[in-house]
């Protein structure tokens, strides 16, 4: 094996490892109607890591904040459904945001 082939294999393997590591931390969030005027959202990451303290923002149709909170240690955020409710933002930073529209809350 030549030096350039070995270097290419090492570089290719490193890039593959980095791509796999980068995709292993995908944010997940789903919200459910509890049937009693409250909504429960569950948040976390695809690799099983905790989303505790990730900000959760409930917004109206104009994008205005109706209420704010955070994912708790159990991966949950629960709130009373406000008037004018439109969506929930799981905001773990750029590239890690999920918007759950009101019509996707069952």
SEGUSE-814335 format. One record per residue (C-alpha): residue in three letters; residue number from 1; x, y, z. Coordinates in Angstrom, 3 decimals. Example, Ala and Ser with C-alpha at 12.3 -4.5 7.8 and 13.67 -1.06 7.14 Angstrom:
2
 residu num        X        Y        Z
    ala   1   12.300   -4.500    7.800
    ser   2   13.670   -1.060    7.140
This chain:
106
 residu num        X        Y        Z
    unk   1    0.000    0.000    0.000
    unk   2    1.407    3.359   -1.000
    unk   3    1.640    6.310    1.321
    unk   4   -0.958    8.271   -0.696
    unk   5   -3.413    5.323   -0.605
    unk   6   -2.963    4.946    3.142
    unk   7   -3.492    8.710    3.629
    unk   8   -6.650    8.605    1.492
    unk   9   -8.025    5.665    3.501
    unk  10   -7.317    7.399    6.808
    unk  11   -8.867   10.655    5.589
    unk  12  -11.925    8.831    4.192
    unk  13  -12.400    6.859    7.411
    unk  14  -12.092   10.027    9.482
    unk  15  -14.701   11.816    7.379
    unk  16  -17.058    8.849    7.643
    unk  17  -16.618    8.797   11.429
    unk  18  -17.287   12.534   11.697
    unk  19  -20.403   12.270    9.508
    unk  20  -21.735    9.422   11.650
    unk  21  -20.993   11.273   14.889
    unk  22  -22.650   14.435   13.604
    unk  23  -25.858   12.646   12.645
    unk  24  -26.086   10.726   15.921
    unk  25  -27.391   13.735   17.850
    unk  26  -30.645   14.502   16.033
    unk  27  -33.224   16.349   18.141
    unk  28  -36.623   14.713   18.657
    unk  29  -39.814   16.338   19.912
    unk  30  -43.462   15.335   19.877
    unk  31  -46.468   16.852   21.638
    unk  32  -49.723   15.234   22.765
    unk  33  -53.113   16.613   23.769
    unk  34  -53.905   15.290   27.260
    unk  35  -57.632   15.869   26.694
    unk  36  -57.915   18.101   29.762
    unk  37  -56.786   21.426   28.284
    unk  38  -53.095   20.623   28.710
    unk  39  -50.424   19.554   26.243
    unk  40  -47.455   17.274   26.996
    unk  41  -44.324   17.533   24.869
    unk  42  -41.497   15.007   25.001
    unk  43  -38.036   15.999   23.825
    unk  44  -34.674   14.334   23.543
    unk  45  -31.980   13.282   21.094
    unk  46  -31.695   10.281   18.808
    unk  47  -28.551    9.090   20.589
    unk  48  -30.447    8.897   23.892
    unk  49  -28.874   11.968   25.440
    unk  50  -30.979   14.224   27.620
    unk  51  -32.678   17.400   26.418
    unk  52  -33.131   18.650   29.988
    unk  53  -33.251   22.449   30.144
    unk  54  -33.782   22.879   26.399
    unk  55  -36.034   25.936   25.997
    unk  56  -39.611   25.333   24.851
    unk  57  -41.600   28.238   23.440
    unk  58  -45.355   28.217   22.824
    unk  59  -46.271   30.738   20.109
    unk  60  -49.352   32.171   18.465
    unk  61  -49.968   32.400   14.711
    unk  62  -48.058   35.698   14.513
    unk  63  -45.000   34.007   16.053
    unk  64  -45.372   35.876   19.329
    unk  65  -44.401   34.059   22.513
    unk  66  -47.388   33.006   24.601
    unk  67  -45.362   31.155   27.227
    unk  68  -41.901   29.775   27.789
    unk  69  -40.523   26.852   29.713
    unk  70  -37.949   24.101   29.389
    unk  71  -37.717   20.351   29.045
    unk  72  -37.456   18.809   32.512
    unk  73  -35.121   16.032   33.702
    unk  74  -37.661   13.436   32.471
    unk  75  -37.623   14.872   28.940
    unk  76  -41.059   16.476   29.317
    unk  77  -42.625   19.905   29.029
    unk  78  -46.293   20.306   29.945
    unk  79  -48.439   23.409   29.593
    unk  80  -52.026   24.592   29.610
    unk  81  -53.206   25.213   26.065
    unk  82  -53.533   29.019   25.758
    unk  83  -55.999   30.959   23.602
    unk  84  -54.537   31.722   20.196
    unk  85  -52.169   28.764   20.462
    unk  86  -50.414   27.852   17.214
    unk  87  -47.139   25.909   17.666
    unk  88  -44.400   24.763   20.034
    unk  89  -40.709   25.420   19.404
    unk  90  -38.096   23.010   20.807
    unk  91  -35.070   25.335   20.697
    unk  92  -31.788   23.543   21.275
    unk  93  -29.902   26.028   19.102
    unk  94  -29.138   26.449   15.428
    unk  95  -29.677   23.218   13.523
    unk  96  -31.414   21.682   16.531
    unk  97  -34.805   23.360   16.423
    unk  98  -38.116   21.596   15.949
    unk  99  -41.461   23.295   15.440
    unk 100  -44.515   21.217   16.365
    unk 101  -47.572   22.815   14.714
    unk 102  -50.878   22.790   16.568
    unk 103  -52.418   20.454   13.973
    unk 104  -49.767   17.787   14.713
    unk 105  -50.703   17.583   18.403
    unk 106  -53.026   14.597   18.902
